Amino acid sequence: MNHIVTVQEAVTVFADFMEPTSAELDAIEQEMPVILADVDLLDAQIVTLDRVPSELDERRIRRARRKALAARRTLANTAAMGVSGVGA
């Protein structure tokens, strides 16, 4: 008979080394507006999964899509400003 055992010790031994670095946390913080805008867009789309979208639903999706695109544009422009020789 094979016994099922956990590998909790093997997993938690290295948990301290698996934490995100400061640079990774800073990158996540910079991308947070994009992440939140994408969540809003997904929320608007999920609402319409089981029914025909009303005019209000369509407006909400368009607004969320514009917000997501604006957040992505802002992030891209910010990243481009950090690279020398990019932009005018």
Secondary structure, DSSP 8 states (H G I E B T S, - for coil): -------HHHHHTTGGGGS--HHHHHHHHHHHHHHHHHHHHHHHHHHTTTS---HHHHHHHHHHHHHHHHHHHHHHHHHHHHSTT---
